[in-house]
């Protein structure tokens, strides 16, 4: 029994990680819940970028633990990070416009932390207040605004808490859908690390002066430099692919671009009312999000390999480059960008 309700386990998927959801009756409305302390998003061999499926319940509950972990941020580079749900970025929360979203935040770390949902219209001093080690906080809000939103720790100094890895994504789907049907959906979170060698051999640690000067050691998609160059995102020829792109920063912009394709739709902030058409590159500011769609159409952007990047190439060369493989192309040599 939890929160006075009896829960029955059902299967819910976030990316490839099998999460346990719960259903019950709340004033006649179905309730589903996920405990991100029990189930983590898969990061092996790469962070699973597949968006979680949309669920029908009108009340969605999420338990989010805050932990300190040793994480991988590049090949052969580990880092002493701070997390939501044990991974960087943290798990993806997906709800629908009009849903009641109930959050239980649990501080399992040795220091104070908090959470800030950019999608929530709620008093900051109540829902986003800092809680101490061993404490928990429950709050709820109605998801009124469709979009792709950043979630992050807002405990001062915010720069440090974000650069340490405390960010995740919430997708708020519009009630009436996006206006198109996507065959595949991916979540890509761009962010920076400011890392240096520690006093002893092992995991790297934060470099605060570098962060204050915006001199990133790595700029990454989904927490690890270049990971999707080694393990490309897989789609089929003819697929309409939707990307939920969030820029966690903490300080650099993301100039999102797919090489060899044009976005037939871009939704700034993820709001379908703001649709742009035929876009080559679109900038997502630190703390912002957008939804991108492209079709890998036969005879155009068909079977082949395509890079996705931030077109700010000083940052791309630090790790913010990945590949999309469409179908099963015959490659004449290595693919690089």
Secondary structure, 3 states (H helix, E strand, C coil): CECCECCEEEEEEECCEEEEEEEEEECCEEEEEEECCCCCCCCCCCCCCECCCCCCCCEEEEEEEEEEEEEEEECCEEEEEEEECCECCCCEEEEECCCEEEEEEEECCCCCECCEECCCCCCHHHHCCCECCCCEEEEEEECCCCEEEEEECCCCCHHHHHHCCCEEEEEEECCCCCCCCCCEEEEEEEEEECEECCCCCCCEEECHHHHHCCCCCEEEECCECCHHHHCCEEECCCCEEEEEEEEEECCCCEEEEECCCCECEEEECCCHHHEECCECEEEECCCCEEEEEEECCCCCCCCEEEEEEECCHHHHCCCCEEEEEECCCCCCCCCCC
